[in-house]
Amino acid sequence: MPNRTPSRLAVALALCFSPILAGAEVPSKAPAQAAAPLPPGAAAPASTLRDGLQAARADRAGSPEATRAFETLAARFGTPLYVYDRATIVGQARALKGAFAPRFPKLKVFYAVKANTNGVIVSLLRDEGLGAEVVSGGELVAARRVGVPGDEIMFTSSSKRPDEIELAIRNGSVLNVDSRDELEQVSEIAGRLGKAARISFRINPGVDPHTIHQINTGISESKFGLHLEDGIALAAYARAKALPHVRITGVHCHIGSQITETSGYEATARKMLAFVRELKEKLGVTLEFVDLGGGIGIPYHDGETVMGSEDLARALKPIWDDGVKALGYEPVLWLEPGRFFVAPSGFLLARVNSVKTTPVKTFVNVDAGFETLMRPAMYQAYHRVRVVGPAGEVQKLDVAGDVCETGDILAADRMLPRPKAGDLVVILDAGAYGFSMASEYNARPLPAEVLVDGNDARVIRRRGTFDDLFRAEAAPAAPKK
Ligand SMILES: Cc1ncc(COP(=O)(O)O)c(C=O)c1O
């Protein structure tokens, strides 16, 4: 007798394609979107939403202002939720410019869009006078969409597609060339377009800035840039000089990310300026700019002190002045940080789904995970976590993500007040490489992003929906009857 019991798969497919489930009963929105706007005409609260965010940063997540702020945001916008503080982004941009502009009169600052690609955030930094450093065609479009002029865009990538090269040339952006092979392609594409491509080369200065291995880009083994050794970079400039459709504009380096001390930058600046001098003396090439990259770190731990923008500007000033003197002309100093501007502005708000104590550990299972914030799983990055509101006794906890992977731990072995299901936890410094590295892995819709300005909060990217997950897929065949 043939087995007439339908397989589990067949049942699942049949359910998926049944008119009931394909229609009304499959929610197209991710849940927890409850809209609970503040009542109109309500008396101004004693503290603003921003006060609440700042209280959490100051380790007062249990305070009434932090509780009110995060409960309000979670009720209005759902969780997991990225929350950015506008004033912090603007303040960081002004701090960097305030440190560098008085010392380096010829200065241009770019925002490395990869840190956070949201157009509203890119536009905030555009309004502070920043250009955009991009690493893909999509990021170039992100910058152009919010009105960053094409000629204030720097396109850096060690692996550019021909259509991306063309896009950069058409927009008049600087192409930061990473290999001799790429140089020939740029020249060929620019020739075909009847244009001259503005280029610089990314240099690998062979400097170790002492940061996390995966974000250490300036060491000799890294895939990025042209080495100074054996005249490799010099020969690339000589070749570029000979190409009719290429216009040499500058030189670039970026030695890594989350750099917390000045020594790596100092060594790099010396090497770069010596190379710029070599270009002038050996090839007669003068440059419009010298780009010393991004990478300025922020403190991720309580009580941690790291190099600030003021420390960096002060350390670079004498090296720059000496280099420029020896050079006989002054190029514009370009900088392109990403994390520094946006990381401290960001909070990832998550709700506790359950708490489980095993013989070994206690896990706080939250509704965010490495699909929402990749950094802890990807390179064991540390983010401070706060439990919002009054919570239980302090004990050692792991904050575990909602992805079906053992490695999805957002914070391990932390001394935290024990929360219970339904409580909120907030992860600090999540404004950079948070949402921009998020994915829909495990078929979880992307979180919403909200910008807080004083006591206002507005959605700057709506929450993903189940429909969003499947929109780009081809329609599957209907199940066989
Ligand atoms: C070429 C380049 N410039 C700038 C940045 C920005 O780095 P950060 O966000 O650490 O400032 C990066 C990031 O890795 C980068 O690859």
The ligand as an SDF file (V2000), in Angstrom:
LIG
                    3D

 16 16  0  0  0  0  0  0  0  0999 V2000
   38.7980   53.4840    2.9900 C   0  0  0  0  0  0  0  0  0  0  0  0
   38.0760   53.7420    4.2600 C   0  0  0  0  0  0  0  0  0  0  0  0
   37.9560   55.0080    4.6880 N   0  0  0  0  0  0  0  0  0  0  0  0
   37.3030   55.3020    5.8350 C   0  0  0  0  0  0  0  0  0  0  0  0
   36.7560   54.3090    6.6160 C   0  0  0  0  0  0  0  0  0  0  0  0
   36.0760   54.6880    7.8760 C   0  0  0  0  0  0  0  0  0  0  0  0
   36.6130   54.0530    8.9760 O   0  0  0  0  0  0  0  0  0  0  0  0
   36.0970   54.4520   10.4100 P   0  0  0  0  0  0  0  0  0  0  0  0
   34.6250   54.2300   10.4250 O   0  0  0  0  0  0  0  0  0  0  0  0
   36.8090   53.5630   11.3200 O   0  0  0  0  0  0  0  0  0  0  0  0
   36.4290   55.8830   10.6220 O   0  0  0  0  0  0  0  0  0  0  0  0
   36.8690   52.9770    6.2010 C   0  0  0  0  0  0  0  0  0  0  0  0
   36.3170   51.9060    7.0210 C   0  0  0  0  0  0  0  0  0  0  0  0
   36.7760   50.8250    7.1040 O   0  0  0  0  0  0  0  0  0  0  0  0
   37.5320   52.6930    4.9850 C   0  0  0  0  0  0  0  0  0  0  0  0
   37.6540   51.4240    4.5370 O   0  0  0  0  0  0  0  0  0  0  0  0
  1  2  1  0
  2  3  1  0
  2 15  2  0
  3  4  2  0
  4  5  1  0
  5  6  1  0
  5 12  2  0
  6  7  1  0
  7  8  1  0
  8  9  2  0
  8 10  1  0
  8 11  1  0
 12 13  1  0
 12 15  1  0
 13 14  2  0
 15 16  1  0
M  END
$$$$
